[in-house]
Amino acid sequence: MEKIVIKGKHIYFEVALGWFKEAEVYDPFPVILLFDEHVLVGQCWTPKGGKLQGTCTDPLIVLDGLVWGLDGALLEPDEQGGCNRHREMAREYGFNVANDTPIYRSVLAMQSYVFFERIGDSVKIHYYNGLLEGTDCPEYKGKHKGTIEVPLIEFGEDVLRVFGEYLERHYKRVEKVRQEAYGYNRMDEYKLYLKQYLEDLEDWKTLKEKLKVSKNK
């Protein structure tokens, strides 16, 4: 089976390519997304081999969710229309979040919810993976939910690096396989996502310099 693997400093992103009976045209390929070995997207069942396997979803949606998480975490609370609702939802899942921090919720895949909360120069990634909650694999029991904290600059660098590599090296290949397997593709959206990425990259470069200056004061 052909696989695409992209690795960052913190992120591991894997896509299996082909036709899968449990998949469908809009969620075509099994995807695994790890952040510092925490399973944000993925599942494990002993009848299927007892190894971590992907959740059928759209690879682009997963990565775009990370980018939106980065963008949302960079906003101030009063700039986020739904910030308070995201905060309430995070608390409903049992996460301890502050009252006045920027926070953004992304749905990365089926039952995969992530809340990105900026605390000063860091980002807290609060994640809940519903498909892993009921696992019968001993290695992953109790690991469906948690919080990871990472420096904001490292988070931004990693997200944009992985997103950029996917767009520039793998997007067209993935959509070609989707067309062959399911008779549908998202090639007409390529330029739009590439434009978004390039704009985000330029904005990030400017912001990163401001963060460095602020940190050195």
C-alpha distance (Angstrom), angle and dihedral (degrees) to the residues before:
residue distance angle dihedral
M1 . . .
E2 3.78 . .
K3 3.80 115.1 .
I4 3.76 135.4 -174.1
V5 3.81 115.4 -147.8
I6 3.80 124.9 -173.9
K7 3.78 121.0 -178.6
G8 3.77 129.8 -166.4
K9 3.78 130.2 173.6
H10 3.81 91.1 -82.9
I11 3.82 104.3 5.3
Y12 3.80 129.1 81.6
F13 3.82 113.3 -174.1
E14 3.81 122.8 -178.0
V15 3.81 130.8 177.8
A16 3.81 124.2 -173.9
L17 3.79 112.3 -150.3
G18 3.80 126.8 -149.2
W19 3.79 139.0 61.7
F20 3.80 117.4 -46.9
K21 3.81 124.3 -171.8
E22 3.81 92.7 -144.1
A23 3.81 91.7 52.4
E24 3.79 133.2 78.3
V25 3.76 136.9 -159.0
Y26 3.82 97.1 -85.6
D27 3.82 95.1 40.7
P28 3.80 98.1 33.5
F29 3.80 109.3 151.8
P30 3.83 138.2 46.1
V31 3.81 108.4 -111.6
I32 3.80 130.0 -168.1
L33 3.79 119.0 -164.3
L34 3.79 120.0 -176.7
F35 3.78 127.4 179.4
D36 3.79 111.6 -166.0
E37 3.83 87.3 -22.4
H38 3.82 92.4 -54.2
V39 3.82 110.5 128.9
L40 3.80 108.1 -124.5
V41 3.82 92.6 162.1
G42 3.79 122.9 19.2
Q43 3.80 142.2 68.1
C44 3.81 141.4 -140.3
W45 3.83 132.4 -150.4
T46 3.80 127.1 171.2
P47 3.86 93.9 -140.0
K48 3.82 86.6 60.1
G49 3.78 95.0 51.1
G50 3.79 102.9 -73.9
K51 3.80 92.9 -102.4
L52 3.78 130.8 117.1
Q53 3.79 110.3 -89.1
G54 3.76 134.4 179.9
T55 3.78 128.7 -91.9
C56 3.80 112.2 -126.3
T57 3.78 106.9 -110.7
D58 3.79 141.9 119.8
P59 3.83 110.0 -74.1
L60 3.78 90.7 -148.5
I61 3.81 92.1 55.3
V62 3.82 90.6 52.7
L63 3.80 94.2 52.4
D64 3.78 93.7 39.4
G65 3.80 87.4 54.5
L66 3.80 89.7 57.3
V67 3.81 91.0 49.7
W68 3.80 91.5 50.0
G69 3.79 88.0 48.2
L70 3.79 89.8 55.2
D71 3.81 92.4 46.7
G72 3.80 91.8 47.3
A73 3.80 94.1 48.5
L74 3.80 90.4 53.7
L75 3.80 93.5 57.5
E76 3.77 123.3 88.9
P77 3.82 115.7 -114.0
D78 3.81 93.0 -108.8
E79 3.83 89.2 54.8
Q80 3.81 92.5 57.2
G81 3.76 113.0 82.1
G82 3.81 94.5 -163.8
C83 3.79 98.2 32.1
N84 3.80 96.1 115.1
R85 3.79 91.7 48.8
H86 3.81 90.2 51.8
R87 3.80 88.8 50.2
E88 3.80 91.3 51.5
M89 3.80 91.3 48.8
A90 3.81 91.5 50.4
R91 3.79 89.7 53.6
E92 3.80 90.7 48.1
Y93 3.81 86.8 60.1
G94 3.79 89.5 51.3
F95 3.80 99.7 -103.9
N96 3.79 120.5 145.7
V97 3.79 105.3 -129.3
A98 3.80 129.5 167.9
N99 3.80 124.4 -110.8
D100 3.80 98.8 -121.9
T101 3.81 108.0 31.7
P102 3.81 128.4 113.4
I103 3.81 106.7 -101.9
Y104 3.79 132.5 175.3
R105 3.81 132.3 -176.5
S106 3.81 123.9 -144.6
V107 3.79 128.9 -175.1
L108 3.81 104.2 -146.1
A109 3.81 99.3 175.7
M110 3.79 141.6 -26.3
Q111 3.83 107.1 -34.1
S112 3.80 90.9 -9.4
Y113 3.81 110.0 125.5
V114 3.79 124.8 172.0
F115 3.81 129.3 -175.0
F116 3.81 115.8 -159.5
E117 3.81 111.9 -156.3
R118 3.79 123.2 -178.9
I119 3.79 116.4 -145.1
G120 3.79 107.9 -177.7
D121 3.81 107.7 -65.8
S122 3.81 93.8 -7.9
V123 3.79 137.7 73.4
K124 3.78 123.0 -140.8
I125 3.79 113.1 -151.2
H126 3.80 109.1 -156.6
Y127 3.80 108.5 -170.4
Y128 3.78 137.3 -175.8
N129 3.83 120.3 -172.2
G130 3.79 107.7 -171.4
L131 3.79 94.7 -174.9
L132 3.79 89.6 59.0
E133 3.80 94.6 47.4
G134 3.80 93.8 79.6
T135 3.79 96.5 39.8
D136 3.79 119.5 142.2
C137 3.82 92.0 -158.0
P138 3.83 107.8 109.3
E139 3.80 92.1 -147.4
Y140 3.81 92.1 62.7
K141 3.79 103.5 34.4
G142 3.79 110.4 128.0
K143 3.80 92.6 8.4
H144 3.80 97.9 101.7
K145 3.78 93.3 98.5
G146 3.77 137.2 37.7
T147 3.79 150.3 114.3
I148 3.79 127.1 -99.0
E149 3.80 122.8 -169.5
V150 3.78 121.0 -156.3
P151 3.82 134.5 166.1
L152 3.80 110.3 -90.1
I153 3.79 93.5 -126.2
E154 3.81 92.4 51.6
F155 3.80 90.7 47.5
G156 3.79 93.2 51.2
E157 3.80 93.4 45.2
D158 3.80 92.4 49.9
V159 3.81 96.6 46.2
L160 3.80 94.2 49.2
R161 3.81 93.4 42.6
V162 3.80 93.3 53.8
F163 3.82 93.7 41.1
G164 3.80 91.2 49.0
E165 3.80 93.6 49.0
Y166 3.79 90.9 50.2
L167 3.80 92.8 50.9
E168 3.79 96.9 43.0
R169 3.81 100.2 39.5
H170 3.80 109.8 20.7
Y171 3.82 113.7 20.5
K172 3.80 96.4 87.7
R173 3.80 93.0 44.9
V174 3.81 92.0 51.2
E175 3.80 92.2 49.6
K176 3.80 91.5 47.9
V177 3.81 90.0 55.0
R178 3.81 90.7 45.7
Q179 3.79 89.8 53.6
E180 3.81 92.0 48.9
A181 3.81 93.9 46.2
Y182 3.80 103.0 35.8
G183 3.80 107.2 14.8
Y184 3.80 94.0 -116.8
N185 3.80 137.6 89.6
R186 3.80 142.3 176.6
M187 3.79 98.6 -138.1
D188 3.79 91.4 124.1
E189 3.82 88.0 66.7
Y190 3.81 96.3 51.7
K191 3.80 96.8 94.9
L192 3.79 91.2 47.2
Y193 3.81 93.2 53.8
L194 3.79 92.7 42.6
K195 3.81 90.1 52.0
Q196 3.80 89.9 49.2
Y197 3.80 91.0 50.0
L198 3.80 94.5 49.2
E199 3.81 91.4 48.5
D200 3.81 91.5 47.8
L201 3.81 89.9 48.5
E202 3.81 92.7 53.8
D203 3.80 92.0 45.3
W204 3.80 89.9 48.9
K205 3.80 93.1 51.6
T206 3.81 89.9 54.0
L207 3.79 93.1 45.2
K208 3.79 93.1 46.4
E209 3.80 90.9 57.2
K210 3.81 90.1 50.3
L211 3.81 90.5 50.1
K212 3.79 91.3 50.8
V213 3.81 92.1 49.0
S214 3.81 91.3 47.7
K215 3.80 91.5 49.2
N216 3.79 92.7 51.3
K217 3.80 94.6 51.7
